[in-house]
Amino acid sequence: VPEFAKIERPGPLTADAQTFGIKPEAEASMPQSTMVRVHLLQVSLNLSDPEMESYLASDMVARNFCRVSSTRLFISDSTILRFRYFIDQYGFAQKFLERTVN
């Protein structure tokens, strides 16, 4: 498991987190590790949420990096938005970048 994927949560996910579409991994339809990869790729390419959705739909290398099967999973811009809101809310975005750079 990559180092940035080992970030500890401040506690169990609450109803507030579930409101934004983030569920514990056992219940999640999209693995959190996939969403972290999507976020890091989006930040590195400076793409908006709709641009990232389009990029993932059209680029096989990006889908492979994010571990998204082209036939099985589809990541919408609203899913990307909810994940970004969640990680910003708990301060994970900065931790992801720090662990990736260091």
LUMLO-668361 format. One record per residue (C-alpha): residue number from 0; residue in one letter; chain; x, y, z. Coordinates in Angstrom, 3 decimals. Layout:
# LUMLO-668361
r kollo=NUM torlum=a pakol=A xx=X yy=Y zz=Z
...
***
This chain:
# LUMLO-668361
r kollo=0 torlum=v pakol=A xx=0.000 yy=0.000 zz=0.000
r kollo=1 torlum=p pakol=A xx=1.440 yy=3.386 zz=-0.958
r kollo=2 torlum=e pakol=A xx=2.449 yy=5.610 zz=1.938
r kollo=3 torlum=f pakol=A xx=-0.188 yy=8.270 zz=1.148
r kollo=4 torlum=a pakol=A xx=-2.922 yy=5.612 zz=1.393
r kollo=5 torlum=k pakol=A xx=-2.087 yy=5.002 zz=5.078
r kollo=6 torlum=i pakol=A xx=-3.425 yy=8.334 zz=6.347
r kollo=7 torlum=e pakol=A xx=-5.298 yy=7.920 zz=9.587
r kollo=8 torlum=r pakol=A xx=-8.789 yy=9.302 zz=9.901
r kollo=9 torlum=p pakol=A xx=-9.581 yy=11.481 zz=12.916
r kollo=10 torlum=g pakol=A xx=-12.136 yy=8.880 zz=13.985
r kollo=11 torlum=p pakol=A xx=-14.842 yy=6.660 zz=12.553
r kollo=12 torlum=l pakol=A xx=-16.768 yy=8.111 zz=9.664
r kollo=13 torlum=t pakol=A xx=-19.838 yy=9.912 zz=10.893
r kollo=14 torlum=a pakol=A xx=-23.259 yy=10.538 zz=9.449
r kollo=15 torlum=d pakol=A xx=-21.893 yy=13.895 zz=8.209
r kollo=16 torlum=a pakol=A xx=-19.297 yy=12.121 zz=6.090
r kollo=17 torlum=q pakol=A xx=-21.918 yy=9.718 zz=4.744
r kollo=18 torlum=t pakol=A xx=-24.041 yy=12.720 zz=3.708
r kollo=19 torlum=f pakol=A xx=-21.371 yy=13.539 zz=1.143
r kollo=20 torlum=g pakol=A xx=-21.297 yy=10.033 zz=-0.307
r kollo=21 torlum=i pakol=A xx=-18.274 yy=8.710 zz=1.612
r kollo=22 torlum=k pakol=A xx=-18.946 yy=5.390 zz=3.311
r kollo=23 torlum=p pakol=A xx=-16.687 yy=2.933 zz=5.121
r kollo=24 torlum=e pakol=A xx=-14.748 yy=0.887 zz=2.557
r kollo=25 torlum=a pakol=A xx=-16.791 yy=-2.224 zz=3.301
r kollo=26 torlum=e pakol=A xx=-19.905 yy=-0.400 zz=2.058
r kollo=27 torlum=a pakol=A xx=-18.327 yy=1.871 zz=-0.536
r kollo=28 torlum=s pakol=A xx=-18.954 yy=1.409 zz=-4.223
r kollo=29 torlum=m pakol=A xx=-15.733 yy=3.276 zz=-5.056
r kollo=30 torlum=p pakol=A xx=-12.568 yy=2.338 zz=-3.118
r kollo=31 torlum=q pakol=A xx=-11.066 yy=5.246 zz=-1.217
r kollo=32 torlum=s pakol=A xx=-7.633 yy=4.392 zz=-2.632
r kollo=33 torlum=t pakol=A xx=-9.044 yy=4.966 zz=-6.123
r kollo=34 torlum=m pakol=A xx=-10.468 yy=8.321 zz=-5.112
r kollo=35 torlum=v pakol=A xx=-7.132 yy=9.377 zz=-3.581
r kollo=36 torlum=r pakol=A xx=-5.408 yy=8.544 zz=-6.867
r kollo=37 torlum=v pakol=A xx=-8.065 yy=10.491 zz=-8.793
r kollo=38 torlum=h pakol=A xx=-7.538 yy=13.468 zz=-6.484
r kollo=39 torlum=l pakol=A xx=-3.743 yy=13.423 zz=-6.823
r kollo=40 torlum=l pakol=A xx=-3.962 yy=13.153 zz=-10.615
r kollo=41 torlum=q pakol=A xx=-6.520 yy=15.965 zz=-10.753
r kollo=42 torlum=v pakol=A xx=-4.330 yy=18.264 zz=-8.651
r kollo=43 torlum=s pakol=A xx=-1.181 yy=17.449 zz=-10.614
r kollo=44 torlum=l pakol=A xx=-2.896 yy=18.158 zz=-13.946
r kollo=45 torlum=n pakol=A xx=-4.834 yy=21.176 zz=-12.603
r kollo=46 torlum=l pakol=A xx=-8.175 yy=19.888 zz=-13.901
r kollo=47 torlum=s pakol=A xx=-11.690 yy=20.851 zz=-12.838
r kollo=48 torlum=d pakol=A xx=-14.085 yy=18.110 zz=-11.719
r kollo=49 torlum=p pakol=A xx=-15.864 yy=17.867 zz=-15.127
r kollo=50 torlum=e pakol=A xx=-12.485 yy=17.916 zz=-16.908
r kollo=51 torlum=m pakol=A xx=-11.236 yy=15.100 zz=-14.661
r kollo=52 torlum=e pakol=A xx=-14.349 yy=13.033 zz=-15.372
r kollo=53 torlum=s pakol=A xx=-13.803 yy=13.507 zz=-19.112
r kollo=54 torlum=y pakol=A xx=-10.075 yy=12.769 zz=-18.808
r kollo=55 torlum=l pakol=A xx=-10.733 yy=9.492 zz=-16.988
r kollo=56 torlum=a pakol=A xx=-13.326 yy=8.518 zz=-19.577
r kollo=57 torlum=s pakol=A xx=-10.955 yy=9.138 zz=-22.490
r kollo=58 torlum=d pakol=A xx=-7.491 yy=8.160 zz=-21.204
r kollo=59 torlum=m pakol=A xx=-6.633 yy=4.511 zz=-20.501
r kollo=60 torlum=v pakol=A xx=-3.353 yy=5.354 zz=-18.743
r kollo=61 torlum=a pakol=A xx=-5.206 yy=7.612 zz=-16.288
r kollo=62 torlum=r pakol=A xx=-7.783 yy=4.867 zz=-15.627
r kollo=63 torlum=n pakol=A xx=-4.996 yy=2.351 zz=-15.020
r kollo=64 torlum=f pakol=A xx=-3.205 yy=4.712 zz=-12.629
r kollo=65 torlum=c pakol=A xx=-6.436 yy=5.300 zz=-10.703
r kollo=66 torlum=r pakol=A xx=-7.236 yy=1.577 zz=-10.858
r kollo=67 torlum=v pakol=A xx=-10.546 yy=2.156 zz=-12.591
r kollo=68 torlum=s pakol=A xx=-11.850 yy=-0.553 zz=-14.873
r kollo=69 torlum=s pakol=A xx=-13.254 yy=1.035 zz=-18.006
r kollo=70 torlum=t pakol=A xx=-16.157 yy=-1.402 zz=-18.105
r kollo=71 torlum=r pakol=A xx=-16.957 yy=-1.665 zz=-14.403
r kollo=72 torlum=l pakol=A xx=-16.628 yy=1.745 zz=-12.764
r kollo=73 torlum=f pakol=A xx=-17.569 yy=5.261 zz=-13.752
r kollo=74 torlum=i pakol=A xx=-16.475 yy=8.252 zz=-11.680
r kollo=75 torlum=s pakol=A xx=-18.722 yy=11.273 zz=-12.130
r kollo=76 torlum=d pakol=A xx=-17.728 yy=14.865 zz=-11.484
r kollo=77 torlum=s pakol=A xx=-20.151 yy=14.978 zz=-8.530
r kollo=78 torlum=t pakol=A xx=-18.376 yy=11.974 zz=-6.934
r kollo=79 torlum=i pakol=A xx=-15.039 yy=13.773 zz=-7.356
r kollo=80 torlum=l pakol=A xx=-16.552 yy=16.936 zz=-5.843
r kollo=81 torlum=r pakol=A xx=-17.941 yy=15.076 zz=-2.811
r kollo=82 torlum=f pakol=A xx=-14.597 yy=13.363 zz=-2.203
r kollo=83 torlum=r pakol=A xx=-12.688 yy=16.673 zz=-2.473
r kollo=84 torlum=y pakol=A xx=-15.115 yy=18.288 zz=-0.025
r kollo=85 torlum=f pakol=A xx=-14.671 yy=15.385 zz=2.401
r kollo=86 torlum=i pakol=A xx=-10.864 yy=15.436 zz=2.365
r kollo=87 torlum=d pakol=A xx=-10.787 yy=19.227 zz=2.651
r kollo=88 torlum=q pakol=A xx=-13.180 yy=19.071 zz=5.588
r kollo=89 torlum=y pakol=A xx=-10.836 yy=16.760 zz=7.538
r kollo=90 torlum=g pakol=A xx=-7.562 yy=18.252 zz=6.261
r kollo=91 torlum=f pakol=A xx=-6.535 yy=15.167 zz=4.295
r kollo=92 torlum=a pakol=A xx=-5.762 yy=17.015 zz=1.040
r kollo=93 torlum=q pakol=A xx=-2.658 yy=18.660 zz=2.475
r kollo=94 torlum=k pakol=A xx=-1.542 yy=15.372 zz=4.089
r kollo=95 torlum=f pakol=A xx=-1.859 yy=13.519 zz=0.770
r kollo=96 torlum=l pakol=A xx=0.334 yy=16.073 zz=-0.969
r kollo=97 torlum=e pakol=A xx=2.918 yy=16.205 zz=1.844
r kollo=98 torlum=r pakol=A xx=3.301 yy=12.420 zz=1.889
r kollo=99 torlum=t pakol=A xx=3.518 yy=12.268 zz=-1.901
r kollo=100 torlum=v pakol=A xx=6.208 yy=14.952 zz=-2.101
r kollo=101 torlum=n pakol=A xx=8.282 yy=13.737 zz=0.872
***
